[in-house]
Amino acid sequence: MIAAGLQAHGVGGSTDLPIPFLYAMVGASWALTISFAVLALAWKEPRFQGALTVTDRPRRRPWLAVVGLALTAWVLTALYAGPSGSDNGGLGAIYIFVWVGLVPLALLAGHVWRDLSPWRTIQSVLGRLTGRPDGFWTYPERLGYWPAVAGLFAFVWLELASPDPGSVDAVRTWVAIYIAVTLAGGLAFGQRWYDRADPFDVYSAIIARLSPVVRDGRQSRNPLRGLTTTPVAPGLVALLAVLLGSTAYDSFSASEFWQGKTLADWQNALTLLGFCIIVGVLFVVAARATGGVSGRDRALLPGRLAHSLVPIVVGYIFAHYLTYLLEKGQVAFFALLDPLGRGWQPLGDPTTSYFLSEHTSLLAGLKVTFVVVGHVLAVVAAHDRALELLPKGHRLSGQLGMLVLMVAYTFTGLFLLFSV
């Protein structure tokens, strides 16, 4: 059941066979070639900057709010009233559907999480009852995304580096703390808390900027233009560094090199933190490696270019977790159909398809494609924004640091997929 995937890494880590060396080299070659082609031969004036003609609607859709409340009640029932072992349906729902499934949901449907969020719904109701629909205080904008950064790191620590990621009791404790903090923050600061501080809400909003679907679901947009609307606030680079660094750490921790070591829990946690810090620091250095701008503008460049990391995050998450979502997600779905662990089988005897795992060449090709496509979109996004931000005399040289970094990110991602 779910046990095989949850005992060691929460979401199981990378359990696929490593991609063949040839696939990794072909992918890396394509990434390198396309990157320099974009830098040298692509357009010389920005194409994707500026306001969109269609904006997200501020009002939530009530029927989706009801669906969100119902789904949350079901998952929490399974988590807290279900079995205490790894066959707990709530455990799989949080690690697979909430964490991994959030990415394709945001890409396909936009920021639908905003409508589904039970915490936004509860805050709206309580805010009207207390006469404080916008909370008791104004959210301090200087905090930016930092509360969401802390929440995301706490989750990836639970998933990847805690003493027992597959422990139902540990997940129950984490979820209880998350709910308490999220509801308290919403009551204190209103809906703005969810825009900046709720880790899952913020995660969905960031990924949804790359979606071709505007949030009302009835209009479309160019994903690269949508990506440029990512709100810049303190902590944005750290947020994306946690997402990318934690996924890289998950691949690294599944390698033979790391598996062969006996480490204390604090060493795993520090290594995870180190991955996130390295990703973020390198990005800041590369973004600021240009001339022709003032010191103040140079300091603002990492935040203004941070949206270009989103495609890399999405590409690597798909490459790393695709089989987990599609295959072990089936097991989690059937477990959710029996939330109390009573042996219910409303759809009959469950059977799991392992199509992708059985077709290793197809899977390897998909992994490399996801990483390379994510890299190319990131290079295009960074190139277009650089044309807007950098003076003409530095538009070529000012992009070299970012180009080298993104190639390094891609080579490292392919190497980790090859080496596990």
C-alpha positions as a LaTeX table, in Angstrom:
\begin{tabular}{lrrr}
\hline
Residue & $x$ (\AA) & $y$ (\AA) & $z$ (\AA) \\
\hline
Met1 & 0.00 & 0.00 & 0.00 \\
Ile2 & 1.24 & 3.51 & 0.76 \\
Ala3 & 3.84 & 2.23 & 3.20 \\
Ala4 & 6.54 & 1.59 & 0.64 \\
Gly5 & 6.53 & 5.19 & $-0.48$ \\
Leu6 & 6.04 & 6.92 & 2.83 \\
Gln7 & 8.35 & 5.31 & 5.31 \\
Ala8 & 11.61 & 6.84 & 4.20 \\
His9 & 10.81 & 10.19 & 2.65 \\
Gly10 & 7.22 & 11.19 & 3.28 \\
Val11 & 6.52 & 11.37 & $-0.43$ \\
Gly12 & 8.85 & 8.50 & $-1.12$ \\
Gly13 & 11.70 & 10.38 & $-2.74$ \\
Ser14 & 12.76 & 9.45 & $-6.23$ \\
Thr15 & 11.97 & 5.77 & $-6.58$ \\
Asp16 & 12.27 & 5.50 & $-10.38$ \\
Leu17 & 15.26 & 4.02 & $-12.14$ \\
Pro18 & 17.85 & 6.69 & $-13.02$ \\
Ile19 & 17.63 & 8.17 & $-16.51$ \\
Pro20 & 20.22 & 6.78 & $-18.97$ \\
Phe21 & 23.44 & 8.76 & $-19.36$ \\
Leu22 & 22.73 & 9.36 & $-23.05$ \\
Tyr23 & 19.37 & 10.98 & $-22.24$ \\
Ala24 & 21.01 & 13.23 & $-19.67$ \\
Met25 & 23.73 & 14.34 & $-22.10$ \\
Val26 & 21.29 & 14.98 & $-24.97$ \\
Gly27 & 19.08 & 17.02 & $-22.64$ \\
Ala28 & 22.02 & 19.01 & $-21.31$ \\
Ser29 & 23.27 & 19.68 & $-24.85$ \\
Trp30 & 19.90 & 20.95 & $-25.97$ \\
Ala31 & 19.60 & 23.17 & $-22.91$ \\
Leu32 & 23.04 & 24.67 & $-23.49$ \\
Thr33 & 22.52 & 25.21 & $-27.21$ \\
Ile34 & 19.09 & 26.79 & $-26.90$ \\
Ser35 & 20.25 & 29.01 & $-24.04$ \\
Phe36 & 23.04 & 30.62 & $-26.04$ \\
Ala37 & 20.79 & 30.84 & $-29.11$ \\
Val38 & 18.24 & 32.79 & $-27.08$ \\
Leu39 & 20.92 & 35.09 & $-25.71$ \\
Ala40 & 22.60 & 35.77 & $-29.04$ \\
Leu41 & 19.81 & 35.60 & $-31.61$ \\
Ala42 & 16.47 & 36.23 & $-29.86$ \\
Trp43 & 14.49 & 39.46 & $-29.90$ \\
Lys44 & 16.16 & 42.64 & $-28.76$ \\
Glu45 & 13.15 & 44.39 & $-27.23$ \\
Pro46 & 10.88 & 43.00 & $-24.45$ \\
Arg47 & 7.78 & 41.17 & $-25.68$ \\
Phe48 & 6.09 & 39.81 & $-22.58$ \\
Gln49 & 6.27 & 42.71 & $-20.14$ \\
Gly50 & 3.46 & 45.03 & $-19.08$ \\
Ala51 & $-0.04$ & 44.57 & $-17.72$ \\
Leu52 & $-2.32$ & 41.82 & $-18.94$ \\
Thr53 & $-5.54$ & 42.76 & $-20.67$ \\
Val54 & $-7.36$ & 40.29 & $-18.41$ \\
Thr55 & $-6.87$ & 40.23 & $-14.65$ \\
Asp56 & $-7.83$ & 37.76 & $-11.97$ \\
Arg57 & $-11.23$ & 38.34 & $-10.45$ \\
Pro58 & $-11.06$ & 39.27 & $-6.77$ \\
Arg59 & $-14.30$ & 37.49 & $-5.86$ \\
Arg60 & $-14.22$ & 33.81 & $-4.96$ \\
Arg61 & $-16.60$ & 31.27 & $-6.47$ \\
Pro62 & $-18.96$ & 30.05 & $-3.70$ \\
Trp63 & $-19.56$ & 26.61 & $-5.15$ \\
Leu64 & $-15.83$ & 25.87 & $-5.16$ \\
Ala65 & $-15.61$ & 27.12 & $-1.57$ \\
Val66 & $-18.21$ & 24.49 & $-0.62$ \\
Val67 & $-16.25$ & 21.83 & $-2.51$ \\
Gly68 & $-13.09$ & 22.89 & $-0.68$ \\
Leu69 & $-14.75$ & 22.63 & 2.71 \\
Ala70 & $-16.13$ & 19.17 & 1.90 \\
Leu71 & $-12.79$ & 17.85 & 0.61 \\
Thr72 & $-10.94$ & 19.25 & 3.62 \\
Ala73 & $-13.40$ & 17.68 & 6.03 \\
Trp74 & $-12.97$ & 14.32 & 4.26 \\
Val75 & $-9.15$ & 14.45 & 4.33 \\
Leu76 & $-9.01$ & 15.57 & 7.97 \\
Thr77 & $-11.43$ & 12.81 & 8.93 \\
Ala78 & $-9.17$ & 10.28 & 7.26 \\
Leu79 & $-6.06$ & 11.77 & 8.87 \\
Tyr80 & $-7.34$ & 12.04 & 12.44 \\
Ala81 & $-9.95$ & 9.26 & 12.62 \\
Gly82 & $-8.35$ & 6.78 & 10.25 \\
Pro83 & $-5.69$ & 4.13 & 10.85 \\
Ser84 & $-2.49$ & 5.11 & 12.62 \\
Gly85 & $-0.34$ & 3.27 & 10.11 \\
Ser86 & 1.00 & 4.21 & 6.71 \\
Asp87 & $-2.27$ & 3.12 & 5.05 \\
Asn88 & $-3.92$ & 6.26 & 6.44 \\
Gly89 & $-5.70$ & 7.95 & 3.53 \\
Gly90 & $-5.12$ & 11.44 & 4.89 \\
Leu91 & $-1.36$ & 10.85 & 4.90 \\
Gly92 & $-1.31$ & 10.08 & 1.19 \\
Ala93 & $-3.71$ & 12.94 & 0.41 \\
Ile94 & $-1.44$ & 15.55 & 2.01 \\
Tyr95 & 1.86 & 14.27 & 0.68 \\
Ile96 & 0.62 & 13.40 & $-2.81$ \\
Phe97 & $-2.51$ & 15.36 & $-3.74$ \\
Val98 & $-1.94$ & 18.56 & $-1.76$ \\
Trp99 & 1.81 & 18.87 & $-2.18$ \\
Val100 & 2.54 & 17.31 & $-5.58$ \\
Gly101 & $-0.93$ & 17.56 & $-7.13$ \\
Leu102 & $-1.10$ & 21.29 & $-6.45$ \\
Val103 & 1.33 & 21.96 & $-9.32$ \\
Pro104 & $-0.65$ & 20.43 & $-12.23$ \\
Leu105 & $-3.86$ & 21.81 & $-10.70$ \\
Ala106 & $-2.47$ & 25.36 & $-10.74$ \\
Leu107 & $-1.08$ & 24.95 & $-14.26$ \\
Leu108 & $-4.33$ & 23.57 & $-15.69$ \\
Ala109 & $-6.89$ & 25.61 & $-13.74$ \\
Gly110 & $-5.04$ & 28.71 & $-12.57$ \\
His111 & $-5.13$ & 29.81 & $-8.94$ \\
Val112 & $-8.20$ & 27.70 & $-8.17$ \\
Trp113 & $-6.72$ & 27.02 & $-4.73$ \\
Arg114 & $-7.90$ & 30.51 & $-3.78$ \\
Asp115 & $-11.47$ & 29.37 & $-4.32$ \\
Leu116 & $-11.03$ & 25.95 & $-2.72$ \\
Ser117 & $-9.18$ & 27.15 & 0.39 \\
Pro118 & $-11.29$ & 26.29 & 3.46 \\
Trp119 & $-9.23$ & 28.73 & 5.52 \\
Arg120 & $-10.21$ & 31.66 & 3.30 \\
Thr121 & $-13.84$ & 30.56 & 3.61 \\
Ile122 & $-13.70$ & 30.31 & 7.40 \\
Gln123 & $-11.95$ & 33.68 & 7.61 \\
Ser124 & $-14.64$ & 35.29 & 5.44 \\
Val125 & $-17.42$ & 33.98 & 7.65 \\
Leu126 & $-15.72$ & 34.83 & 10.94 \\
Gly127 & $-14.67$ & 38.22 & 9.60 \\
Arg128 & $-18.26$ & 39.13 & 8.86 \\
Leu129 & $-19.42$ & 37.85 & 12.25 \\
Thr130 & $-16.80$ & 39.88 & 14.10 \\
Gly131 & $-17.28$ & 42.94 & 11.92 \\
Arg132 & $-13.63$ & 42.69 & 10.85 \\
Pro133 & $-13.72$ & 41.27 & 7.29 \\
Asp134 & $-10.21$ & 42.61 & 6.62 \\
Gly135 & $-8.78$ & 41.46 & 9.94 \\
Phe136 & $-7.84$ & 43.40 & 13.02 \\
Trp137 & $-4.51$ & 44.67 & 11.67 \\
Thr138 & $-2.92$ & 45.52 & 8.33 \\
Tyr139 & $-0.51$ & 42.88 & 7.14 \\
Pro140 & 3.07 & 44.23 & 7.44 \\
Glu141 & 4.27 & 44.37 & 3.83 \\
Arg142 & 7.88 & 44.26 & 5.03 \\
Leu143 & 7.20 & 40.62 & 5.97 \\
Gly144 & 6.41 & 39.83 & 2.36 \\
Tyr145 & 6.51 & 36.10 & 1.67 \\
Trp146 & 8.74 & 35.22 & 4.64 \\
Pro147 & 5.96 & 33.52 & 6.66 \\
Ala148 & 5.20 & 31.36 & 3.60 \\
Val149 & 8.91 & 30.58 & 3.26 \\
Ala150 & 8.96 & 29.36 & 6.87 \\
Gly151 & 5.82 & 27.28 & 6.32 \\
Leu152 & 7.15 & 25.70 & 3.12 \\
Phe153 & 10.48 & 24.86 & 4.70 \\
Ala154 & 8.69 & 23.35 & 7.70 \\
Phe155 & 6.71 & 21.13 & 5.33 \\
Val156 & 9.67 & 19.98 & 3.22 \\
Trp157 & 11.58 & 19.30 & 6.44 \\
Leu158 & 8.70 & 17.11 & 7.62 \\
Glu159 & 8.58 & 15.38 & 4.25 \\
Leu160 & 12.29 & 14.89 & 3.63 \\
Ala161 & 14.44 & 15.35 & 6.72 \\
Ser162 & 12.36 & 14.76 & 9.86 \\
Pro163 & 13.01 & 11.67 & 12.01 \\
Asp164 & 9.95 & 9.80 & 10.72 \\
Pro165 & 8.24 & 11.45 & 7.69 \\
Gly166 & 5.79 & 8.56 & 7.36 \\
Ser167 & 4.55 & 8.90 & 10.93 \\
Val168 & 0.83 & 9.65 & 11.06 \\
Asp169 & 1.25 & 11.25 & 14.47 \\
Ala170 & 3.94 & 13.60 & 13.13 \\
Val171 & 1.76 & 14.66 & 10.20 \\
Arg172 & $-1.24$ & 15.10 & 12.49 \\
Thr173 & 0.81 & 17.40 & 14.71 \\
Trp174 & 2.14 & 19.39 & 11.75 \\
Val175 & $-1.33$ & 19.81 & 10.22 \\
Ala176 & $-2.81$ & 20.89 & 13.56 \\
Ile177 & $-0.14$ & 23.58 & 13.97 \\
Tyr178 & $-0.61$ & 24.68 & 10.36 \\
Ile179 & $-4.39$ & 25.03 & 10.78 \\
Ala180 & $-4.03$ & 26.99 & 14.02 \\
Val181 & $-1.46$ & 29.39 & 12.55 \\
Thr182 & $-3.39$ & 29.81 & 9.30 \\
Leu183 & $-6.71$ & 30.56 & 10.95 \\
Ala184 & $-5.12$ & 32.91 & 13.50 \\
Gly185 & $-3.24$ & 34.74 & 10.75 \\
Gly186 & $-6.40$ & 35.08 & 8.68 \\
Leu187 & $-8.38$ & 36.48 & 11.60 \\
Ala188 & $-5.57$ & 38.91 & 12.41 \\
Phe189 & $-4.74$ & 40.16 & 8.91 \\
Gly190 & $-7.66$ & 39.14 & 6.69 \\
Gln191 & $-7.32$ & 37.70 & 3.18 \\
Arg192 & $-3.92$ & 39.35 & 2.74 \\
Trp193 & $-2.50$ & 36.71 & 5.07 \\
Tyr194 & $-3.32$ & 34.01 & 2.52 \\
Asp195 & $-1.86$ & 36.02 & $-0.35$ \\
Arg196 & 1.51 & 36.29 & 1.38 \\
Ala197 & 1.81 & 33.88 & 4.32 \\
Asp198 & $-0.16$ & 30.66 & 3.71 \\
Pro199 & 2.48 & 28.32 & 2.19 \\
Phe200 & 0.11 & 26.30 & 0.01 \\
Asp201 & $-1.93$ & 29.31 & $-1.13$ \\
Val202 & 1.22 & 31.21 & $-2.06$ \\
Tyr203 & 2.69 & 28.13 & $-3.77$ \\
Ser204 & $-0.45$ & 27.75 & $-5.89$ \\
Ala205 & $-0.51$ & 31.45 & $-6.78$ \\
Ile206 & 3.12 & 31.41 & $-7.91$ \\
Ile207 & 2.71 & 28.31 & $-10.11$ \\
Ala208 & $-0.59$ & 29.63 & $-11.51$ \\
Arg209 & 1.26 & 32.61 & $-13.00$ \\
Leu210 & 2.58 & 30.12 & $-15.57$ \\
Ser211 & $-0.91$ & 28.83 & $-16.37$ \\
Pro212 & $-2.56$ & 29.73 & $-19.70$ \\
Val213 & $-5.84$ & 29.95 & $-17.79$ \\
Val214 & $-6.96$ & 33.09 & $-16.02$ \\
Arg215 & $-8.54$ & 32.27 & $-12.66$ \\
Asp216 & $-12.17$ & 32.51 & $-13.78$ \\
Gly217 & $-11.46$ & 29.63 & $-16.20$ \\
Arg218 & $-13.18$ & 31.28 & $-19.17$ \\
Gln219 & $-10.30$ & 33.27 & $-20.68$ \\
Ser220 & $-6.74$ & 32.43 & $-21.69$ \\
Arg221 & $-3.41$ & 34.21 & $-21.75$ \\
Asn222 & 0.19 & 33.75 & $-22.83$ \\
Pro223 & 1.85 & 31.88 & $-19.92$ \\
Leu224 & 5.06 & 33.90 & $-20.29$ \\
Arg225 & 3.10 & 37.13 & $-20.02$ \\
Gly226 & 1.26 & 35.77 & $-16.99$ \\
Leu227 & 4.60 & 34.87 & $-15.42$ \\
Thr228 & 5.70 & 38.52 & $-15.50$ \\
Thr229 & 2.78 & 39.45 & $-13.21$ \\
Thr230 & 4.30 & 37.55 & $-10.27$ \\
Pro231 & 4.11 & 40.00 & $-7.34$ \\
Val232 & 7.57 & 41.00 & $-6.10$ \\
Ala233 & 7.81 & 41.16 & $-2.32$ \\
Pro234 & 10.46 & 40.40 & 0.34 \\
Gly235 & 11.15 & 36.66 & 0.50 \\
Leu236 & 10.20 & 35.82 & $-3.11$ \\
Val237 & 13.66 & 34.52 & $-4.01$ \\
Ala238 & 13.83 & 32.51 & $-0.77$ \\
Leu239 & 10.40 & 31.02 & $-1.51$ \\
Leu240 & 11.49 & 29.73 & $-4.92$ \\
Ala241 & 14.84 & 28.62 & $-3.51$ \\
Val242 & 13.06 & 26.41 & $-0.97$ \\
Leu243 & 10.91 & 24.85 & $-3.70$ \\
Leu244 & 13.83 & 24.17 & $-6.03$ \\
Gly245 & 16.40 & 23.35 & $-3.38$ \\
Ser246 & 14.16 & 20.88 & $-1.55$ \\
Thr247 & 13.37 & 18.98 & $-4.74$ \\
Ala248 & 17.08 & 18.80 & $-5.57$ \\
Tyr249 & 17.79 & 17.58 & $-2.04$ \\
Asp250 & 15.14 & 14.87 & $-2.44$ \\
Ser251 & 16.95 & 13.53 & $-5.51$ \\
Phe252 & 20.33 & 13.85 & $-3.83$ \\
Ser253 & 19.18 & 12.07 & $-0.67$ \\
Ala254 & 18.01 & 9.11 & $-2.78$ \\
Ser255 & 21.45 & 8.65 & $-4.37$ \\
Glu256 & 23.68 & 5.72 & $-3.48$ \\
Phe257 & 26.25 & 8.17 & $-2.16$ \\
Trp258 & 23.86 & 9.65 & 0.41 \\
Gln259 & 21.98 & 6.44 & 1.19 \\
Gly260 & 25.24 & 4.82 & 2.18 \\
Lys261 & 25.81 & 7.31 & 4.98 \\
Thr262 & 24.49 & 7.11 & 8.54 \\
Leu263 & 23.58 & 10.64 & 9.57 \\
Ala264 & 21.84 & 12.25 & 12.49 \\
Asp265 & 18.51 & 13.98 & 11.94 \\
Trp266 & 20.08 & 17.39 & 12.41 \\
Gln267 & 22.60 & 16.65 & 9.67 \\
Asn268 & 19.81 & 15.83 & 7.23 \\
Ala269 & 18.00 & 19.02 & 8.19 \\
Leu270 & 21.12 & 21.15 & 7.76 \\
Thr271 & 21.83 & 19.57 & 4.38 \\
Leu272 & 18.30 & 20.35 & 3.25 \\
Leu273 & 18.70 & 23.93 & 4.45 \\
Gly274 & 22.07 & 24.11 & 2.71 \\
Phe275 & 20.57 & 23.11 & $-0.63$ \\
Cys276 & 17.94 & 25.84 & $-0.33$ \\
Ile277 & 20.47 & 28.49 & 0.71 \\
Ile278 & 22.89 & 27.62 & $-2.09$ \\
Val279 & 20.14 & 27.84 & $-4.72$ \\
Gly280 & 19.03 & 31.22 & $-3.40$ \\
Val281 & 22.49 & 32.75 & $-2.91$ \\
Leu282 & 23.68 & 31.70 & $-6.38$ \\
Phe283 & 20.58 & 33.22 & $-7.93$ \\
Val284 & 21.07 & 36.52 & $-6.11$ \\
Val285 & 24.73 & 36.67 & $-7.18$ \\
Ala286 & 23.91 & 35.88 & $-10.83$ \\
Ala287 & 21.03 & 38.34 & $-10.97$ \\
Arg288 & 23.21 & 41.16 & $-9.64$ \\
Ala289 & 26.16 & 40.37 & $-11.92$ \\
Thr290 & 25.68 & 43.23 & $-14.36$ \\
Gly291 & 26.91 & 46.73 & $-14.94$ \\
Gly292 & 25.18 & 49.90 & $-16.00$ \\
Val293 & 22.70 & 50.06 & $-13.13$ \\
Ser294 & 22.71 & 51.90 & $-9.83$ \\
Gly295 & 23.36 & 50.13 & $-6.54$ \\
Arg296 & 19.69 & 50.43 & $-5.60$ \\
Asp297 & 18.52 & 48.97 & $-8.90$ \\
Arg298 & 21.10 & 46.19 & $-8.66$ \\
Ala299 & 19.74 & 45.23 & $-5.24$ \\
Leu300 & 16.24 & 44.99 & $-6.73$ \\
Leu301 & 17.25 & 42.76 & $-9.66$ \\
Pro302 & 16.95 & 39.36 & $-7.88$ \\
Gly303 & 13.31 & 40.01 & $-6.96$ \\
Arg304 & 12.49 & 41.36 & $-10.41$ \\
Leu305 & 14.04 & 38.31 & $-12.10$ \\
Ala306 & 12.79 & 35.74 & $-9.59$ \\
His307 & 9.75 & 34.81 & $-11.71$ \\
Ser308 & 12.15 & 33.17 & $-14.19$ \\
Leu309 & 12.81 & 30.41 & $-11.64$ \\
Val310 & 9.18 & 29.25 & $-11.72$ \\
Pro311 & 9.48 & 27.19 & $-14.96$ \\
Ile312 & 12.58 & 25.44 & $-13.59$ \\
Val313 & 10.71 & 24.58 & $-10.38$ \\
Val314 & 7.74 & 23.23 & $-12.34$ \\
Gly315 & 9.87 & 21.26 & $-14.79$ \\
Tyr316 & 11.90 & 19.58 & $-12.07$ \\
Ile317 & 8.88 & 18.76 & $-9.94$ \\
Phe318 & 7.24 & 17.02 & $-12.90$ \\
Ala319 & 10.46 & 15.19 & $-13.71$ \\
His320 & 10.95 & 14.11 & $-10.12$ \\
Tyr321 & 7.43 & 13.31 & $-8.94$ \\
Leu322 & 5.44 & 12.34 & $-12.06$ \\
Thr323 & 5.31 & 8.61 & $-11.36$ \\
Tyr324 & 4.66 & 9.25 & $-7.69$ \\
Leu325 & 1.63 & 11.38 & $-8.48$ \\
Leu326 & 0.19 & 9.12 & $-11.18$ \\
Glu327 & 0.99 & 5.72 & $-9.66$ \\
Lys328 & 1.15 & 6.03 & $-5.91$ \\
Gly329 & $-1.58$ & 8.61 & $-6.19$ \\
Gln330 & $-3.90$ & 5.78 & $-7.22$ \\
Val331 & $-3.15$ & 3.98 & $-3.98$ \\
Ala332 & $-3.78$ & 7.15 & $-1.98$ \\
Phe333 & $-7.08$ & 7.69 & $-3.80$ \\
Phe334 & $-8.35$ & 4.22 & $-2.92$ \\
Ala335 & $-7.22$ & 4.71 & 0.68 \\
Leu336 & $-9.24$ & 7.95 & 0.82 \\
Leu337 & $-12.34$ & 6.04 & $-0.28$ \\
Asp338 & $-11.99$ & 4.18 & 3.03 \\
Pro339 & $-11.20$ & 7.11 & 5.37 \\
Leu340 & $-11.87$ & 5.19 & 8.61 \\
Gly341 & $-9.98$ & 2.07 & 7.58 \\
Arg342 & $-13.07$ & $-0.18$ & 7.66 \\
Gly343 & $-12.22$ & $-2.13$ & 4.53 \\
Trp344 & $-14.65$ & $-0.24$ & 2.27 \\
Gln345 & $-14.18$ & $-0.75$ & $-1.47$ \\
Pro346 & $-16.91$ & 1.31 & $-3.16$ \\
Leu347 & $-15.24$ & 0.92 & $-6.58$ \\
Gly348 & $-14.47$ & $-2.75$ & $-6.14$ \\
Asp349 & $-11.10$ & $-4.39$ & $-5.62$ \\
Pro350 & $-8.54$ & $-1.63$ & $-6.31$ \\
Thr351 & $-5.87$ & $-2.23$ & $-8.91$ \\
Thr352 & $-2.94$ & 0.09 & $-9.57$ \\
Ser353 & $-1.52$ & 0.75 & $-13.03$ \\
Tyr354 & 2.25 & 1.19 & $-13.29$ \\
Phe355 & 2.33 & 2.15 & $-16.97$ \\
Leu356 & 5.09 & 4.74 & $-16.73$ \\
Ser357 & 7.35 & 2.63 & $-14.52$ \\
Glu358 & 6.96 & $-0.26$ & $-16.95$ \\
His359 & 7.98 & 1.91 & $-19.93$ \\
Thr360 & 11.35 & 3.19 & $-18.76$ \\
Ser361 & 12.42 & 4.76 & $-22.06$ \\
Leu362 & 9.23 & 6.80 & $-22.23$ \\
Leu363 & 9.62 & 7.86 & $-18.62$ \\
Ala364 & 13.26 & 8.88 & $-19.10$ \\
Gly365 & 12.32 & 10.88 & $-22.18$ \\
Leu366 & 9.56 & 12.67 & $-20.29$ \\
Lys367 & 11.89 & 13.52 & $-17.40$ \\
Val368 & 14.51 & 15.05 & $-19.66$ \\
Thr369 & 11.84 & 16.92 & $-21.63$ \\
Phe370 & 10.32 & 18.44 & $-18.48$ \\
Val371 & 13.71 & 19.65 & $-17.25$ \\
Val372 & 14.80 & 21.07 & $-20.62$ \\
Val373 & 11.45 & 22.76 & $-21.38$ \\
Gly374 & 11.43 & 24.30 & $-17.91$ \\
His375 & 14.97 & 25.55 & $-18.49$ \\
Val376 & 14.16 & 27.05 & $-21.89$ \\
Leu377 & 11.09 & 28.87 & $-20.57$ \\
Ala378 & 13.17 & 30.19 & $-17.68$ \\
Val379 & 15.87 & 31.50 & $-20.03$ \\
Val380 & 13.25 & 33.17 & $-22.23$ \\
Ala381 & 11.55 & 34.76 & $-19.21$ \\
Ala382 & 14.85 & 36.03 & $-17.80$ \\
His383 & 15.99 & 37.31 & $-21.20$ \\
Asp384 & 12.78 & 39.23 & $-21.79$ \\
Arg385 & 12.82 & 40.82 & $-18.33$ \\
Ala386 & 16.51 & 41.71 & $-18.67$ \\
Leu387 & 15.74 & 43.61 & $-21.88$ \\
Glu388 & 13.37 & 45.76 & $-19.87$ \\
Leu389 & 15.61 & 46.27 & $-16.83$ \\
Leu390 & 19.13 & 46.60 & $-18.25$ \\
Pro391 & 20.51 & 49.51 & $-20.27$ \\
Lys392 & 21.20 & 48.70 & $-23.92$ \\
Gly393 & 24.95 & 48.67 & $-23.46$ \\
His394 & 24.71 & 45.87 & $-20.89$ \\
Arg395 & 21.84 & 43.78 & $-22.21$ \\
Leu396 & 24.13 & 41.03 & $-23.50$ \\
Ser397 & 26.86 & 40.98 & $-20.88$ \\
Gly398 & 24.36 & 41.54 & $-18.06$ \\
Gln399 & 22.60 & 38.28 & $-18.88$ \\
Leu400 & 25.68 & 36.05 & $-18.89$ \\
Gly401 & 25.68 & 35.40 & $-15.15$ \\
Met402 & 22.02 & 34.37 & $-15.15$ \\
Leu403 & 22.48 & 32.23 & $-18.26$ \\
Val404 & 25.41 & 30.33 & $-16.72$ \\
Leu405 & 23.45 & 29.79 & $-13.52$ \\
Met406 & 20.38 & 28.44 & $-15.29$ \\
Val407 & 22.51 & 26.06 & $-17.34$ \\
Ala408 & 24.12 & 24.94 & $-14.07$ \\
Tyr409 & 20.69 & 24.38 & $-12.51$ \\
Thr410 & 19.67 & 22.25 & $-15.50$ \\
Phe411 & 22.88 & 20.22 & $-15.62$ \\
Thr412 & 22.61 & 19.60 & $-11.88$ \\
Gly413 & 18.97 & 18.54 & $-12.19$ \\
Leu414 & 19.77 & 16.10 & $-15.00$ \\
Phe415 & 22.79 & 14.78 & $-13.09$ \\
Leu416 & 20.67 & 14.12 & $-10.00$ \\
Leu417 & 18.06 & 12.31 & $-12.09$ \\
Phe418 & 20.86 & 10.31 & $-13.72$ \\
Ser419 & 22.65 & 9.44 & $-10.50$ \\
Val420 & 19.75 & 8.21 & $-8.31$ \\
\hline
\end{tabular}
